[in-house]
Amino acid sequence: MAKCQITGAGPKTGKTIARRGKAKREGGVGKKTTGIAFRTFKPNLQKKRIYVPELDRWVTVRMTAKALKTMDRDGAYSVLVKAGLVKPPKAKRA
């Protein structure tokens, strides 16, 4: 499964627990577990094409919705450099 290129978030594993019965506080004999199913929690991945004005080019990135919010807050260039997806332009020698 794919991962976020910025945060590195990937799929996580977990369980869903099926229960039946009436809770003790509601006058029943208590909830009983009738089944446990293993499942994966997948990240909310988006494929975005982002314009970086500092580099004057477009960059295509696969990222989570949370990473997109971080990019809105901190700026595309700084987030992409921190993730190692783009390199800062080289300084010209005199």
N, C-alpha and C positions, 0 to 999 in steps of 0.2 A: 504494500500500500504506500501511497505517496506521503511525503512529509512537507511541512511548511519550510520554505527556503530561508525564512527570516528567523522564526522562533524555534524551528526544529521539532515542532509538535507533530506527533504521529498518532496512529491508532493506539488506544489503550484497551485492556481487557477487563472484564468485570462480570457480574452475574445479575440476573433478574430472579427474584424469589417470589414464587406463587404461594399465597397463603389463603386459607379459608377458615371460616368460623366466626364467632362473635367475640369481641374483646371482653375481658373480665370486667372492666369498668362499666361495660354496658349490660352486664348481667349474664354474660355467656361463660363458657368453660375455658376460653382462651383461644388465641389464633394458633393454627397448626400449619407448618410448612408442608406443602404438598408437592413441590417441585423446585428445582434449581436449574436454570438454563444459563449456559455460558454465552457471552456475546462480546462484541467489540464496539467501543465508542469511537466513532470516526471524527476527525477534526473537520471543521467547516471550511474546506479549502476552496479558494477562488483563484482563477487564472486571470491576472490583470496585466494590462499593458500600461506602463507608467512613463510619463515624460519627465525627464530629469533636466531642468534648464541649465544646471551647472556643467553638464556634459554635452548639452545640446543634442540629445538623442533619446529614443524610446527604449525601455527595458521591459521585457516580459518576465513576470515573477509569479510563482505559484505560492500563495500565502493564505493564512487563515484570516477570518474576519477580524479577529483581535489584532493581528499584525497590521491590517489595513487601517484600523483606528489609531494604532501607534504611529503609523506613517503620516496620517493626517495631523497628529499632534506635534510630532518632532520634525517632520519634513522628510521628503522622499530620499534626498541625497544622503543625509546623515544616517538614516536607517539602513540604506543599501550598503554604505561603506562599512558600517559596524558589522553587518552580516557577512561581508566579504564578497558580495555579488558584483560590485563595481570597484574599480581602483581609482584613487584620486588622480587627476591629470598631472603629468610630470611638469615640473617647472623648467622653463627655457633658460638656457645658459646665455650669458652676455658675451 
